Amino acid sequence: MADDSGNVRPAHPDYERVVRESFARQGLMKQLGAWMVEVAPGRVVIELPYAGRVTQQQGFFHGAVIAAIGDVAGGYAALSLMPAASEVVTVEYKVNFIRPAKGPLVRATGEVVRAGRSITVARIDVALVDGDQAETCALLQASYARFAAVAG
């Protein structure tokens, strides 16, 4: 959560391990070939390389794939601020596709806007990345609900 100076502090001291271990269990992200680049309190970055399996018929990254990595980046940004033994589930998200994306890589950057006790809201920017150039191809806003993790 945010302290008096506006800095975001995680509620769990081992948040990065929790987030990375949870991401490693994501079957969809494995199938797509996505990886987690950055985990910070209230911020997560996920990248996905271009491949035929993630495109639509015209060769662009599929919109569903762009939305999925955006949703996952926002969800893990939310989880990074949760207390121990928490999980999150998506309540809703809205996606605006800004431009078609065709290139070597897309990067989803999820950042928490407001972390509540039960609902957290995040903004996510999905950018097409080519070398040092990055251009937004989609914007998402999403809500995530916190619940107690189930052992097993």
Buried (B, 14 or more C-beta within 10 A) or exposed (E): BBEEEEEBEBBBEEBBEBBEEBBEEBEEBEEBEBEBEEBBBBBBBBBBBBEEEBBEEEEBBBBEBBBBBBBBBBBBBBBBBBEEEBBBEBEEBEBEBBEBBBBEBBBBBBBBBEBEEEBBBBBBBBBBBEEEEBEBBBBBBBBBBBEEEEEE
